[in-house]
Amino acid sequence: MGQVRVIEVKENIFAQNEVIAGEIREKMQKQGTFFLNVMSGPGSGKTTLLTATINALKDKYHIGVMDMDIDSSVDAQTVADATGVAALQLHNGGLCHTDADMVRRALEEYDTAGMDLLILENIGNLVCPAEFDTGAHKNAAILSVPEGDDKPLKYPLMFEIADVLLINKIDVLPVFDFDLERLRKNVRARNPRVEILPISAKTGEGMSAWLDWLCRAIAAEKRKKK
């Protein structure tokens, strides 16, 4: 009978990713840039939310955006056209995640010096992006009402690593069978520290609480630089 060698590579891959992610965080901290990783499934309203966020804060902060997709430059172009900020489109070659090495290589081409806020719009997927540390200071997850309140049970890791969870499209709550309290209970059972903010990027409802959270996070990172 032939011999089969089994090599465990997953641990080594993640270990190397952690090293690069730490280097990215250190670089961002030294230059006083708060790095936010934004994750969600497709159709959550991520680009609309980021556009509204940037337009609300761009007179106060110097902001940059990196958009990760499998193909096309639709999201980066949408953000750039709607906000006027510098946006960089990243293509990950068909993979379902963004890892720290992808971010590191992108930062070699993207001058973030002097930026107060750098946003990574991660690829639309509730599974793979949650597995990789991108080097961001904080993780924001978005779940839209039409996606259903059961997603924390189906895709737990995304909600376990989130520092803030934005429940988007609350303007359509009356149309969908979405129990906000049940969702809060399921999320906090796995991640008691996460801040859960119901919002509507379309109507602006709840946006002030989200902007306050983000401004506090940016200020906290600025204090670390000092």
N, C-alpha and C positions, 0 to 999 in steps of 0.2 A: 504493500500500500504506500502510495506517495505521501510525502510530508507536506504539510501546509503551515506556513509561517503567518502568524497574526501580529500585526504591528499596530499599536495604539497610537494614532496620530492626533486624535481630537484634543487631548489634553495639551500637547505641545503647540498645536495651532492656537488654542485659546491663551496659553501662557505667553506666546510671542505677541499676540494681539494686545494683551494687558500691558506689556512693556511699551509698545508703541503708543497705546492710548495714554499711558502715564506721561510720556514725553510730550504729547500734544497738549495735555492739560497744563503741564509745566510751562510750555511756551505761551499758551494763551494767558496764563496767570501773570507771567512776567510782563507781558505787554498790556495787561489790563483789559483783555477781551473776554467777555462772558460768552461761552459756547453752549448753545442749546440744541439738543437733538430732538426733533419732532417726528413722532411715529404714529401711524394709523393704517387702517385698511383702505383700499381704494374707495373713493366716493364719500369719504367722511367729511369733505369740505376743508381739507388741510390747506390747499392753496388759497382758497377764499379767506380762511381765517388768518393765514400769514400775511396776506395782502392788507387786510384790515388792521392787523397788529402793527405792521411796518408803517403804514400811513398815519397811524395814531402816534407813533413814537419817533419818526424820522427827523423831526425838528429838534428833538431832545438828544438823540443818540446818532452816532455814525454806525450804520447797520450794513451788514453784508449777508448774502444768502447763497447757499450751495444746494442745488436740487439734484437728487439722485434718481435716475430712471434707467430702465433697460434700454430705451431708445427714445429718440425725439428730443426736442428742446422746448416742448409746449409749456411746461410748468415754469421754467426759468424765464422764458420770454414773457409769460403772463405776469409774473411778479415784477420783472424789470419794467414792463410797459405801464403797469398800474401804480408803481411806487417811485420809479426813477432811481432806485438803488442798484448797486452793482450786483448782478446775479451770475453765478457760474453753474453751467449744466454739467453734470457728471453722468457718464454711462458706465455701468458695472459689468458689461459683457454678458448679460442674461442671467446673472446671479440674483438671488432673492434677498440679499442682505447688503449692508454697508459695513465694512470693517475698518479698523483703525488705520491699516496700511493704505486703503483707498483714500481716506481723509488726508493722511500724511502726504501722499502724492499730489492730491488736489491743492493742498496748501503750498506746495512748491511752486504752483502756477498762479496762486491767488494771494495778492498782497493784503494781509489782514492787519498790518501794523496801523495803529490808530483807531481801529474799530472798537466800539463799545460793546457791540452785540454781533455775534456770528451765528446764523441759524442754518442748521442742516435739515433740509426737508428730505427725510429718509424715504426709501422706496415703499410704495403702498403694499403693506403685508403685515398681518398681525402676529406672524410667527417668527420668521428668520431674523428680522432686524433686532428683536429683543435679545438675541443670543450674543450679540457682539457689542463690546464697549467701543464707542467711536472716539473717545477722548473728550466727550462733552462734559461740562460741569453738571448739567441737569438734563433729565429726560422728561419730555412732555409727550403724553399719549392722548390721542383724540379718538373718541368713540361717538358716532352719530346716532341719533335716535332711531332712524330706519334700520340700523344694523342689529338692533335688539339688545335687551338687557342681559342676555345669557352669555355674552362674549367673554366676560371674566372667568366663567366656568370652562369654556372651551379652549381659550388661549391664555392661560393663567400667567405665564412669564411676562408678557407685555405689561400686565397690570401690577405685577410684583416689583418691577424695576422702575416704574414711573414715579417721578417726584411730584408731578401734577397731572391730573386726568381731567381733560376738558370734554364735557358731554355736549356735543354740538347739535345744532338743529332742534333746539327745544321749542322752537316756534311751531313745529309739527307734532308735538307731543299728543294733542287731542286725536290725531289721526292714527297713531300706532299704539299697539299694546306694549308699552314700555313703562316698567315700574321703576321709578327713580330710586325709591327707598330700597327696593330689593337689590338693585345694582350696587348702591352704597354698601349694603351689608355684605354682599359677595366680595366686593373689592377690598373692603377693610378687613375681612377675615384673612386675606392674604397679604395685605400691605396697609397696616394701621397708620403709617406715617404719611400716606399720600394725601394731597389736597385735591378735593373733587369740586370742580367748578362747572355748573350748568351754564351754557352760553348759547347764543345764536349769532354766528358771524354775519348772517344776513340782515337781521333786524338790529343788532347791537346789544341785545339783552344780555346782561351778565358780563359784557366785555370789560367793564371798569374793574371788576374783581380780578380778571385775568391779567390786565395791564398792570394793576397794583402788584400782583405776585411777581411778574416779570421784572418790574422796576426794582423791587426789593432784592431780587436775585442778582441783578446787575450791580446794584450798590454794594451788596455783600462781597462780590468778587473784586470790586474796586478797592474795598477796604483791605483785602488780603494783599494786594499789590503794595500798599503803603507799609 
